[in-house]
Amino acid sequence: MERVLILGATSAIAQKVAALHHARGDQLHLVGRSDGKLAALAAALAGAVSPGAVSASAVSAGAVSASAASPGRGITTSTADFARTEDAERIVAESIATLGGLDRVVIAHGDLGDQLESERTYAEAERLLRTNLLSVVALLVPLANHLEAQRRGRIGVMTSVAGDRGRPRNYTYGTAKGALHVYLQGLRSRLYPAGVSVTTLKLGPVDTPMTRDHKKNLLFAQADTVARGVVAAMDRGTAEAYVPGFWAAIMPVVKGTPEWLFQRLRALSDR
């Protein structure tokens, strides 16, 4: 049994991650902006089926959803606005106190925002950078200090393949994710001697409410699939994991394409 903190717990993927951990009997503390959504998630997790009704094979196969997870040893929730970076240390401290310690943390919040608006106004650009980079760093500072002191633990941060190369359709969002990738590289090497793993989870596009206005194609994954990949990568202590794994074959091509050619390929550089 692990004590698991999920920050941004009401996102579609984070809910599936929570269900997988709950099914294996972990203690959960769920943090998000909406008290109503958190309460609904906790109730769905806690009240679905009797203990032992969900098998280990069902979990590994992704058959467990928020409405089909066996009760674990406890679920607690709290609300927070991660954009208020000045609150990050308090959020982390209170979360660890509620759990009675910390074994694993998943940071799952983010916002695609409005790329065109971020080009027109600095306010939107700053908001995207704060949401997708600065608010994450603000949480990682106290989390890393705590886990380093206890000499064990796992950190997983959901980022995006958008951070691997700037594209016209989302380069403000991608800038935040790319900077976060570099930050996590440094943090991973810093915490390695302490036995703390740091997993950068580079997600491709996922069919969730956050992408409801995006035209879907075969590269869009389902939240269940991505959640299984997130949990598995953290279990292994993988340094950088593309989720789903096929992005590990796609992104080196995207990153390695010369800029003069990249700009001429509409599939890569179009809006």
N, C-alpha and C positions, 0 to 999 in steps of 0.2 A: 504494500500500500504506500503510495506517494502522496505528499501534500503538494497540490498543483494549483498554481495561481494563473488565471486566464484574464488578461487585460484586453478589453474590447470584446467581451464574451458574447455579446448579442449579435455579432456579425454572423452571416450564414455559415461560414466555414468554422468559426470558433465554436458555434453551437454543436456542430458535428464532432469537433475535437473533444468538447466537454462530454458528450455522450459516450465516446469511446473510453475516455478515462473513467467515467462513472461506472461503466460496465465492468471494468476490471477492479473496481472497489476502491478507487482513489478518493481522497478527500479533496473537495473542490472549493475554491473561493473565486467567485465570478464577479468581475468589475466591468461596468459599462455606464453609458449615459442615461439609459431609460430604466427607471425603477420598475415600471410595468412589464417591460420585456424581460428583465432579469427575473422577476417573480414568476412569470409564465414559464420561462426556461427551467428554473429550479423546480417548479411544480411538475412539469412534464418529466424531468429526469427522475425525481424522487417517487412519483406515484404511478409509474407505468406498469411494471410487472414485479413479481415476487423475486426475492434473492435466488440466484442460481438459475433463473429461467433463461438467461442469455449465455450461450456457450462461448468458449474462447474462439472456436472456429467461426462463429457468427461475427464476432468482433473483427477478426482478421479479414473476413470476407466483406466487411462493410455493411453487414445486415442490421447493425444497431443504429437507430435514429434517436432523436430527442424524445420520441414517444415510445421507445422500446429499449430502455436501458435499465439494468437491475439496480436497485438502491445501493448506494455505496455507504461509506461511513459518515458522510456528512456533506452538506452543500450550504455554503453561506454566500451572501451577495452584498455588494455595496455599489453605490453610484459615484461617478467621478466624471469631470470634464477634463480630459487629458490636454486640451489646449491651454489650460491653466497650469503651465509648467512649474509655477511656484508651489503647486500643491503636490508635486510628484513624490517628494521624500515622505510626506505624510501619508499619501496613498499606499506607498510601498510598506512603510512601517506598520500601518494599521492592518494591512493585508496579511503580513507575516505574523503579527500578533494574533489575528483571528484564526489562522491556520495552526498556530502553535509551532511554527517553523516553516521551512520551504525546501522542497526537493526539486521542483521543476516550475518554470514560468514560461508561458506562451504570450507573446505580445502580438495582437491580431488587429489592432485598429488602423484605419487609414481612410483616405478619401481621394478618389480620382479627380474630383473638382471639375472646373470648367477651363479647359486649356485656352480657348479663345479669350475668355475673360481675363485669364492670367497674363495674356499678352497685352490687353488693353489697360489693365489697372494693376499697380503694384500691390494693392490691398489683397487681391485674390492670389497673386503669386506668393506673397508673404504668408497667407493663410495656408496654402498648400505645403509650403516648406515647413511651417510650424507643425501642422498636423502629421505630416509623413516623415519628418526628420527630427525636429527639435523636441517634440513631445515624447518621441521614443527615446532619444538620448537622455532626456530628463528622468525617465523611468529607469533606464539602464544604469545610470550612475549609482543610485543607492542599491539596486538589485545586485550589481556586480560586486560592490563593496561587501554586502552581506554574504554572498556565496563564496567570495574569496576568503573571507575570515573563517567560514566554517569548513573550507577546504573540500567542498563537493557541491554538486548540483548541475542542473541543466537549464540553459537558456535557449529559447527558440524565438526568432523574430520573423514574422511574415513580411516579406518584401515583394518585389516584382521583377519579372524579366525586363520590364520597362527601364530599370536602372542599369541595364547592360549597354544600352546605346540610345542616344537622343534621337527621337523621331518627332516630326512636326505635330503628330496627333496628340502627344502627351509628354512633351519634353520638360515641362515644369514639374509634373508629378515624377517623371523619370529622374530628374536631377536630384530630388529628395531621396529617392530610393538608391540611386547610385552612390550618393554621399554616405548613406546608411550602410551600404555594402562595405565601403572602405572603413568606416568606424567599427563595424563588426569584425573585420579582419584583424584590426589592431587589438580589439577587446579579446578576441579568441586567443591570440598569442600571449597576451598579458595573463589571462586566466588559466592557460594550459598547465603551468607548474602547480596550480592550486587544485587540479583535478576537476575543474569546472568546464563543461563543454558548452560551446556557443554555436548554434546552428542557424545559418542564414538560409531561409526558406524562400527561394525565388519562384514565385507562383506565376504561371501563365494566366490568361484570362479565364474566369470562372463564371458560369451561369448563375448569378446571384442577383438580388435586388440592386446591388451597386452597379451592375452592368445591364440593367433592364432596358436602357435606351440604346444599347449597342447592338449592331447587326451581328447575329451569331453565325459562326462557321464551325468547321470540324475541329479547330484548335481549342474551342471552349470546352473546359472540363466541368464536371459536376462536383458539387460541394462534398459529397460523400467520398469520392475518389481522392480529392485533394486532402481531406481530413485524414484519411488513412495514410497518405504519403507524409503528411506533417508529423504524425505520431511515430511512424516507422523511422523517419530520418532522425528524430530526436532520440529515439530508443538506441539507435546505432551510434549516436554522437557524431553524425556526419557534419563536416565543416560547412559545405555549401551544397544544398540540394535543390535541384530543379524539380518542381512539382506541377504537373505530372512529369515523369522522367524523360519523356520524348523531347522536352525542351533542351536537354543536355546535348542533343544532336543538332538542334536548330540554331541555338544562340551563338555558337562559335562561328557559324556562317554569317549570321547577321552582324556580329562584332567585327569579323574579319573582312567584310566587304569594303573596298576602298571608297572613300567619300565621293569621289567623282562618279563612281558607278552607282553607289547607294542612292544618290540624288536623282538618278535617272530611272531607277526601278520603282514604279508606282506602288508595287505591292509592299515595299519597305518604307518609302518616304511620303506616301500619300497621307492626306488628312484622315 
